[in-house]
C-alpha cells in the first residue's frame, strides 16, 4: 500500500538513521514539552454542530517507573484520552505510556471502548519491553462474550527505532518546537491491532489559524500509519511554536475491518482549540466551548478510573512513608482515642479540636497510668506523667 501525501516508506538504512535521530533528542528538548492540554472535539464543517461532542487531552510529565526485580528508572509518563459522542453512540479511549529520555518505550497500554447497545466493544493493547524485544498482548471483548486474547513477540532487531503512540505524541511536540520535520522520517510502530507497521511524518508547512481574538501561525504536521493489510490512517496536527496543539483531525483512507475506535475515531470530527493547557499563548481568557455540559459518570470512564487509581496509589505510598517517618503519630492517636472512648462526648469534633489544642507532642509511649482522667478541659486536667 502506497503511503499518502508522498510520505516515504522505511528502508533498512533509514531505520538506523531515524533511530539515531531519536537518541539525539535530549532532556533539554523534552522539558518544554511536558505539559497538559485539552482539545474540544467538534463536528467537521460538513457535519451538523450537534453530530459530535467531546474532549481529547494529552499530558506528559516526569515519573518513576518500577518493575519487579529491576531498579527504579526516571522516565516520562505520557497519558492521553478521548471521550466523545456522535449520533447517539459514545466512545472513549485512554493511553498510558512510560518512555525513557532516549524515546524508548518501556511499557504502554491503550484501551478503547465503543458503547454500542446492547453489544459494547472494548479493546486493550498492552506492550512491554524486555531484554529480547517486546511482547504485545491484544484483548478484545464484545458484549458479554468471553474475552479473546492474542499475543505477539517482536525481536529487538525488528523494533529498532520503534515509536508507539505515547512516544509519538512527545515527538510531535518536539518537531513542533523545532518548526521542522526532517525528510524521510519513518519509524516502526504498533497499530491498534497489535501488528508491527510503519508511521511516517511530514511537514505540511505554516498556516494562519485563529487563536483567541487574533490569528497566529501554526505548524502543520502529517502523521500517517501504513498498516499493510490493515487500515491506513492519516492525522494532521496544527501546533503553535510552544508545542501546544491548536487542531487535530484524522481520516481512515482504507479500512477492511470496518469501524475504528479510539485514536482512529476522529473522522468526520476534529479536535480544535486549547482548553485547559494552563497557559494561553495569547494571554486571553478562553471562552467556554459552545457545548452543553454533559453528565459525567467517572466510574464508567476508562481514562478517569485509571487516573483515579494512579493518584490513589501515589497518595497511599506518600502517606505511609510519612507515618513511618513520624512514630509520634501513633502515640498521639492512642492518647486521643482513649480520651474519646472514656469521655464519650456528644460532639467528637469539638472535643478533638480542644484536645489537640492543649496537647503537647508526646515524648514516650502511651501507658494506661497517663490518662486516668484524659479530658483536655481545665476542670479535668490530663494526668501527670510518671
Secondary structure, DSSP 8 states (H G I E B T S, - for coil): ---GGG-----HHHHHHHHHHHHT--HHHHHTT--EEEEEEEE-TTS-TTSEEEEEEEEEEEEEE--TTS--EEEEEEEEEEEEEETTEEEEEEEEEEE-TTS-EEEEEEEEEE--SS--EEEEEEEEEETTEEEEEEEEEETTS--EEEEEEEETTTTTT---HHHHHHHHHHHHHHT---TTEEEEEE-TTS-EEEEEEEEEEEEEEEETTEEEEEEEEEEEEE-TTS-EEEEEEEE-TTS-EEEEEEEEEE-TT----GGG--TTEEEES--S-SS-TTS------SS------GGG-HHHHHHHHHHHHHHHHHHHHHHHH-THHHHHHHHHHHHHHHH--S-HHHHHHHHHHH-----S---GGGGTT---SGGG------
